[in-house]
Amino acid sequence: MKKHSARHHRIGDQIQRELAELLREQIKDPRIGLVTITAVDVSNDLSHAKVYFTNMGDVSGAENAEQALARTAGFLRSEIAHRLSSFTVPQLHFIYDRSTERGMEMSRLIDEAIRGQESEIRDQKSDA
């Protein structure tokens, strides 16, 4: 499998910046809410881009945002085409980024483990 070139990364970064600006300034769909574009992964042939996002709502809000973003993908792609100096603009595929949720869950589990360990140590000291 071919690694992404610096060009792929530059295009992905530029699409990410343009999408963030477009979502902030031109998209007024309330289902999208407070969305943050976390990453854009452009395919090797530059025909598709996976756009990862998070939102400030719950998981059902993320599903609504994903559907709303998918409906506006054509408009966003055409707007990006006007802004990019590239001959082709990839099809946009929006994917909810669950890494923040997973990170928070891992942090919670670590905190629980530490509290349990501290409690165990206190119990051992009181038994001694």
PyMOL CGO cylinders between C-alpha atoms (Angstrom):
from pymol import cmd
from pymol.cgo import CYLINDER

trace = [
    CYLINDER, 0.00, 0.00, 0.00, 1.40, 3.35, -1.01, 0.3, 1, 1, 1, 1, 1, 1,
    CYLINDER, 1.40, 3.35, -1.01, 2.01, 5.93, 1.69, 0.3, 1, 1, 1, 1, 1, 1,
    CYLINDER, 2.01, 5.93, 1.69, 0.44, 9.33, 1.39, 0.3, 1, 1, 1, 1, 1, 1,
    CYLINDER, 0.44, 9.33, 1.39, 2.74, 11.96, -0.02, 0.3, 1, 1, 1, 1, 1, 1,
    CYLINDER, 2.74, 11.96, -0.02, 3.33, 15.41, 1.39, 0.3, 1, 1, 1, 1, 1, 1,
    CYLINDER, 3.33, 15.41, 1.39, 0.94, 16.65, -1.31, 0.3, 1, 1, 1, 1, 1, 1,
    CYLINDER, 0.94, 16.65, -1.31, -1.87, 14.46, 0.06, 0.3, 1, 1, 1, 1, 1, 1,
    CYLINDER, -1.87, 14.46, 0.06, -1.28, 15.88, 3.53, 0.3, 1, 1, 1, 1, 1, 1,
    CYLINDER, -1.28, 15.88, 3.53, -1.22, 19.47, 2.24, 0.3, 1, 1, 1, 1, 1, 1,
    CYLINDER, -1.22, 19.47, 2.24, -4.48, 18.95, 0.34, 0.3, 1, 1, 1, 1, 1, 1,
    CYLINDER, -4.48, 18.95, 0.34, -6.08, 17.30, 3.38, 0.3, 1, 1, 1, 1, 1, 1,
    CYLINDER, -6.08, 17.30, 3.38, -4.98, 20.15, 5.64, 0.3, 1, 1, 1, 1, 1, 1,
    CYLINDER, -4.98, 20.15, 5.64, -6.25, 22.74, 3.20, 0.3, 1, 1, 1, 1, 1, 1,
    CYLINDER, -6.25, 22.74, 3.20, -9.61, 20.98, 2.87, 0.3, 1, 1, 1, 1, 1, 1,
    CYLINDER, -9.61, 20.98, 2.87, -9.83, 20.82, 6.66, 0.3, 1, 1, 1, 1, 1, 1,
    CYLINDER, -9.83, 20.82, 6.66, -9.23, 24.58, 6.99, 0.3, 1, 1, 1, 1, 1, 1,
    CYLINDER, -9.23, 24.58, 6.99, -11.69, 25.43, 4.21, 0.3, 1, 1, 1, 1, 1, 1,
    CYLINDER, -11.69, 25.43, 4.21, -14.38, 23.14, 5.64, 0.3, 1, 1, 1, 1, 1, 1,
    CYLINDER, -14.38, 23.14, 5.64, -13.99, 24.65, 9.10, 0.3, 1, 1, 1, 1, 1, 1,
    CYLINDER, -13.99, 24.65, 9.10, -14.46, 28.11, 7.66, 0.3, 1, 1, 1, 1, 1, 1,
    CYLINDER, -14.46, 28.11, 7.66, -17.40, 27.10, 5.46, 0.3, 1, 1, 1, 1, 1, 1,
    CYLINDER, -17.40, 27.10, 5.46, -19.18, 25.34, 8.32, 0.3, 1, 1, 1, 1, 1, 1,
    CYLINDER, -19.18, 25.34, 8.32, -18.68, 28.33, 10.58, 0.3, 1, 1, 1, 1, 1, 1,
    CYLINDER, -18.68, 28.33, 10.58, -19.68, 31.01, 8.09, 0.3, 1, 1, 1, 1, 1, 1,
    CYLINDER, -19.68, 31.01, 8.09, -22.07, 29.53, 5.52, 0.3, 1, 1, 1, 1, 1, 1,
    CYLINDER, -22.07, 29.53, 5.52, -23.85, 26.45, 6.88, 0.3, 1, 1, 1, 1, 1, 1,
    CYLINDER, -23.85, 26.45, 6.88, -26.79, 27.33, 9.06, 0.3, 1, 1, 1, 1, 1, 1,
    CYLINDER, -26.79, 27.33, 9.06, -28.33, 23.85, 9.53, 0.3, 1, 1, 1, 1, 1, 1,
    CYLINDER, -28.33, 23.85, 9.53, -29.09, 23.51, 13.26, 0.3, 1, 1, 1, 1, 1, 1,
    CYLINDER, -29.09, 23.51, 13.26, -28.60, 19.73, 13.09, 0.3, 1, 1, 1, 1, 1, 1,
    CYLINDER, -28.60, 19.73, 13.09, -24.90, 20.27, 12.46, 0.3, 1, 1, 1, 1, 1, 1,
    CYLINDER, -24.90, 20.27, 12.46, -24.44, 22.32, 15.61, 0.3, 1, 1, 1, 1, 1, 1,
    CYLINDER, -24.44, 22.32, 15.61, -20.93, 22.90, 16.96, 0.3, 1, 1, 1, 1, 1, 1,
    CYLINDER, -20.93, 22.90, 16.96, -18.88, 20.64, 14.71, 0.3, 1, 1, 1, 1, 1, 1,
    CYLINDER, -18.88, 20.64, 14.71, -15.09, 20.46, 14.70, 0.3, 1, 1, 1, 1, 1, 1,
    CYLINDER, -15.09, 20.46, 14.70, -13.25, 18.93, 11.77, 0.3, 1, 1, 1, 1, 1, 1,
    CYLINDER, -13.25, 18.93, 11.77, -10.54, 16.79, 13.39, 0.3, 1, 1, 1, 1, 1, 1,
    CYLINDER, -10.54, 16.79, 13.39, -8.85, 15.32, 10.30, 0.3, 1, 1, 1, 1, 1, 1,
    CYLINDER, -8.85, 15.32, 10.30, -9.16, 14.85, 6.55, 0.3, 1, 1, 1, 1, 1, 1,
    CYLINDER, -9.16, 14.85, 6.55, -7.72, 11.71, 4.96, 0.3, 1, 1, 1, 1, 1, 1,
    CYLINDER, -7.72, 11.71, 4.96, -7.41, 12.00, 1.18, 0.3, 1, 1, 1, 1, 1, 1,
    CYLINDER, -7.41, 12.00, 1.18, -7.25, 8.84, -0.95, 0.3, 1, 1, 1, 1, 1, 1,
    CYLINDER, -7.25, 8.84, -0.95, -4.18, 8.09, -3.07, 0.3, 1, 1, 1, 1, 1, 1,
    CYLINDER, -4.18, 8.09, -3.07, -5.94, 9.10, -6.29, 0.3, 1, 1, 1, 1, 1, 1,
    CYLINDER, -5.94, 9.10, -6.29, -7.38, 12.26, -4.64, 0.3, 1, 1, 1, 1, 1, 1,
    CYLINDER, -7.38, 12.26, -4.64, -10.92, 11.22, -5.61, 0.3, 1, 1, 1, 1, 1, 1,
    CYLINDER, -10.92, 11.22, -5.61, -12.25, 10.73, -2.07, 0.3, 1, 1, 1, 1, 1, 1,
    CYLINDER, -12.25, 10.73, -2.07, -11.68, 12.34, 1.30, 0.3, 1, 1, 1, 1, 1, 1,
    CYLINDER, -11.68, 12.34, 1.30, -12.76, 10.98, 4.66, 0.3, 1, 1, 1, 1, 1, 1,
    CYLINDER, -12.76, 10.98, 4.66, -13.63, 13.97, 6.80, 0.3, 1, 1, 1, 1, 1, 1,
    CYLINDER, -13.63, 13.97, 6.80, -13.54, 13.16, 10.52, 0.3, 1, 1, 1, 1, 1, 1,
    CYLINDER, -13.54, 13.16, 10.52, -15.51, 15.40, 12.86, 0.3, 1, 1, 1, 1, 1, 1,
    CYLINDER, -15.51, 15.40, 12.86, -16.62, 15.72, 16.46, 0.3, 1, 1, 1, 1, 1, 1,
    CYLINDER, -16.62, 15.72, 16.46, -19.53, 17.64, 17.89, 0.3, 1, 1, 1, 1, 1, 1,
    CYLINDER, -19.53, 17.64, 17.89, -20.42, 19.02, 21.27, 0.3, 1, 1, 1, 1, 1, 1,
    CYLINDER, -20.42, 19.02, 21.27, -23.65, 17.03, 21.57, 0.3, 1, 1, 1, 1, 1, 1,
    CYLINDER, -23.65, 17.03, 21.57, -24.40, 13.42, 22.38, 0.3, 1, 1, 1, 1, 1, 1,
    CYLINDER, -24.40, 13.42, 22.38, -24.14, 10.45, 20.04, 0.3, 1, 1, 1, 1, 1, 1,
    CYLINDER, -24.14, 10.45, 20.04, -27.63, 10.98, 18.59, 0.3, 1, 1, 1, 1, 1, 1,
    CYLINDER, -27.63, 10.98, 18.59, -26.63, 14.57, 17.85, 0.3, 1, 1, 1, 1, 1, 1,
    CYLINDER, -26.63, 14.57, 17.85, -23.55, 13.24, 16.10, 0.3, 1, 1, 1, 1, 1, 1,
    CYLINDER, -23.55, 13.24, 16.10, -25.72, 10.98, 13.94, 0.3, 1, 1, 1, 1, 1, 1,
    CYLINDER, -25.72, 10.98, 13.94, -27.92, 13.95, 13.00, 0.3, 1, 1, 1, 1, 1, 1,
    CYLINDER, -27.92, 13.95, 13.00, -24.85, 16.04, 12.26, 0.3, 1, 1, 1, 1, 1, 1,
    CYLINDER, -24.85, 16.04, 12.26, -23.39, 13.27, 10.10, 0.3, 1, 1, 1, 1, 1, 1,
    CYLINDER, -23.39, 13.27, 10.10, -26.60, 13.05, 8.07, 0.3, 1, 1, 1, 1, 1, 1,
    CYLINDER, -26.60, 13.05, 8.07, -26.79, 16.83, 7.68, 0.3, 1, 1, 1, 1, 1, 1,
    CYLINDER, -26.79, 16.83, 7.68, -23.13, 17.02, 6.64, 0.3, 1, 1, 1, 1, 1, 1,
    CYLINDER, -23.13, 17.02, 6.64, -23.68, 14.26, 4.09, 0.3, 1, 1, 1, 1, 1, 1,
    CYLINDER, -23.68, 14.26, 4.09, -26.59, 16.26, 2.63, 0.3, 1, 1, 1, 1, 1, 1,
    CYLINDER, -26.59, 16.26, 2.63, -24.42, 19.39, 2.31, 0.3, 1, 1, 1, 1, 1, 1,
    CYLINDER, -24.42, 19.39, 2.31, -21.37, 17.53, 0.95, 0.3, 1, 1, 1, 1, 1, 1,
    CYLINDER, -21.37, 17.53, 0.95, -22.09, 18.55, -2.65, 0.3, 1, 1, 1, 1, 1, 1,
    CYLINDER, -22.09, 18.55, -2.65, -22.39, 22.22, -1.75, 0.3, 1, 1, 1, 1, 1, 1,
    CYLINDER, -22.39, 22.22, -1.75, -19.25, 22.07, 0.41, 0.3, 1, 1, 1, 1, 1, 1,
    CYLINDER, -19.25, 22.07, 0.41, -17.33, 20.32, -2.36, 0.3, 1, 1, 1, 1, 1, 1,
    CYLINDER, -17.33, 20.32, -2.36, -18.31, 22.97, -4.91, 0.3, 1, 1, 1, 1, 1, 1,
    CYLINDER, -18.31, 22.97, -4.91, -17.31, 25.76, -2.51, 0.3, 1, 1, 1, 1, 1, 1,
    CYLINDER, -17.31, 25.76, -2.51, -13.97, 24.08, -1.86, 0.3, 1, 1, 1, 1, 1, 1,
    CYLINDER, -13.97, 24.08, -1.86, -13.44, 23.76, -5.63, 0.3, 1, 1, 1, 1, 1, 1,
    CYLINDER, -13.44, 23.76, -5.63, -13.62, 27.55, -5.89, 0.3, 1, 1, 1, 1, 1, 1,
    CYLINDER, -13.62, 27.55, -5.89, -11.06, 27.96, -3.11, 0.3, 1, 1, 1, 1, 1, 1,
    CYLINDER, -11.06, 27.96, -3.11, -8.51, 25.26, -3.96, 0.3, 1, 1, 1, 1, 1, 1,
    CYLINDER, -8.51, 25.26, -3.96, -5.89, 25.55, -6.65, 0.3, 1, 1, 1, 1, 1, 1,
    CYLINDER, -5.89, 25.55, -6.65, -6.37, 21.91, -7.61, 0.3, 1, 1, 1, 1, 1, 1,
    CYLINDER, -6.37, 21.91, -7.61, -7.89, 20.40, -10.74, 0.3, 1, 1, 1, 1, 1, 1,
    CYLINDER, -7.89, 20.40, -10.74, -9.89, 17.85, -8.81, 0.3, 1, 1, 1, 1, 1, 1,
    CYLINDER, -9.89, 17.85, -8.81, -11.72, 18.10, -5.53, 0.3, 1, 1, 1, 1, 1, 1,
    CYLINDER, -11.72, 18.10, -5.53, -12.40, 14.81, -3.76, 0.3, 1, 1, 1, 1, 1, 1,
    CYLINDER, -12.40, 14.81, -3.76, -15.84, 13.50, -2.87, 0.3, 1, 1, 1, 1, 1, 1,
    CYLINDER, -15.84, 13.50, -2.87, -16.41, 14.25, 0.82, 0.3, 1, 1, 1, 1, 1, 1,
    CYLINDER, -16.41, 14.25, 0.82, -17.39, 11.43, 3.19, 0.3, 1, 1, 1, 1, 1, 1,
    CYLINDER, -17.39, 11.43, 3.19, -18.15, 12.57, 6.74, 0.3, 1, 1, 1, 1, 1, 1,
    CYLINDER, -18.15, 12.57, 6.74, -17.31, 10.22, 9.61, 0.3, 1, 1, 1, 1, 1, 1,
    CYLINDER, -17.31, 10.22, 9.61, -17.95, 10.88, 13.28, 0.3, 1, 1, 1, 1, 1, 1,
    CYLINDER, -17.95, 10.88, 13.28, -14.63, 10.78, 15.17, 0.3, 1, 1, 1, 1, 1, 1,
    CYLINDER, -14.63, 10.78, 15.17, -15.14, 8.76, 18.36, 0.3, 1, 1, 1, 1, 1, 1,
    CYLINDER, -15.14, 8.76, 18.36, -11.53, 9.14, 19.55, 0.3, 1, 1, 1, 1, 1, 1,
    CYLINDER, -11.53, 9.14, 19.55, -12.46, 11.89, 22.03, 0.3, 1, 1, 1, 1, 1, 1,
    CYLINDER, -12.46, 11.89, 22.03, -15.16, 9.70, 23.56, 0.3, 1, 1, 1, 1, 1, 1,
    CYLINDER, -15.16, 9.70, 23.56, -12.78, 6.74, 23.75, 0.3, 1, 1, 1, 1, 1, 1,
    CYLINDER, -12.78, 6.74, 23.75, -10.12, 8.94, 25.36, 0.3, 1, 1, 1, 1, 1, 1,
    CYLINDER, -10.12, 8.94, 25.36, -12.56, 10.17, 28.00, 0.3, 1, 1, 1, 1, 1, 1,
    CYLINDER, -12.56, 10.17, 28.00, -13.70, 6.60, 28.71, 0.3, 1, 1, 1, 1, 1, 1,
    CYLINDER, -13.70, 6.60, 28.71, -10.08, 5.42, 29.05, 0.3, 1, 1, 1, 1, 1, 1,
    CYLINDER, -10.08, 5.42, 29.05, -9.36, 8.31, 31.42, 0.3, 1, 1, 1, 1, 1, 1,
    CYLINDER, -9.36, 8.31, 31.42, -12.41, 7.38, 33.51, 0.3, 1, 1, 1, 1, 1, 1,
    CYLINDER, -12.41, 7.38, 33.51, -11.31, 3.74, 33.69, 0.3, 1, 1, 1, 1, 1, 1,
    CYLINDER, -11.31, 3.74, 33.69, -7.78, 4.74, 34.71, 0.3, 1, 1, 1, 1, 1, 1,
    CYLINDER, -7.78, 4.74, 34.71, -9.17, 7.00, 37.44, 0.3, 1, 1, 1, 1, 1, 1,
    CYLINDER, -9.17, 7.00, 37.44, -11.35, 4.14, 38.73, 0.3, 1, 1, 1, 1, 1, 1,
    CYLINDER, -11.35, 4.14, 38.73, -8.39, 1.77, 38.76, 0.3, 1, 1, 1, 1, 1, 1,
    CYLINDER, -8.39, 1.77, 38.76, -6.26, 4.28, 40.67, 0.3, 1, 1, 1, 1, 1, 1,
    CYLINDER, -6.26, 4.28, 40.67, -9.04, 4.86, 43.23, 0.3, 1, 1, 1, 1, 1, 1,
    CYLINDER, -9.04, 4.86, 43.23, -9.45, 1.11, 43.65, 0.3, 1, 1, 1, 1, 1, 1,
    CYLINDER, -9.45, 1.11, 43.65, -5.73, 0.64, 44.12, 0.3, 1, 1, 1, 1, 1, 1,
    CYLINDER, -5.73, 0.64, 44.12, -5.55, 3.49, 46.67, 0.3, 1, 1, 1, 1, 1, 1,
    CYLINDER, -5.55, 3.49, 46.67, -8.50, 1.99, 48.56, 0.3, 1, 1, 1, 1, 1, 1,
    CYLINDER, -8.50, 1.99, 48.56, -6.81, -1.41, 48.58, 0.3, 1, 1, 1, 1, 1, 1,
    CYLINDER, -6.81, -1.41, 48.58, -3.59, 0.11, 49.95, 0.3, 1, 1, 1, 1, 1, 1,
    CYLINDER, -3.59, 0.11, 49.95, -5.53, 1.93, 52.70, 0.3, 1, 1, 1, 1, 1, 1,
    CYLINDER, -5.53, 1.93, 52.70, -7.29, -1.32, 53.64, 0.3, 1, 1, 1, 1, 1, 1,
    CYLINDER, -7.29, -1.32, 53.64, -3.98, -3.17, 53.84, 0.3, 1, 1, 1, 1, 1, 1,
    CYLINDER, -3.98, -3.17, 53.84, -2.50, -0.46, 56.08, 0.3, 1, 1, 1, 1, 1, 1,
    CYLINDER, -2.50, -0.46, 56.08, -5.50, -0.49, 58.40, 0.3, 1, 1, 1, 1, 1, 1,
    CYLINDER, -5.50, -0.49, 58.40, -5.30, -4.30, 58.71, 0.3, 1, 1, 1, 1, 1, 1,
    CYLINDER, -5.30, -4.30, 58.71, -1.63, -4.14, 59.68, 0.3, 1, 1, 1, 1, 1, 1,
]
cmd.load_cgo(trace, "trace")
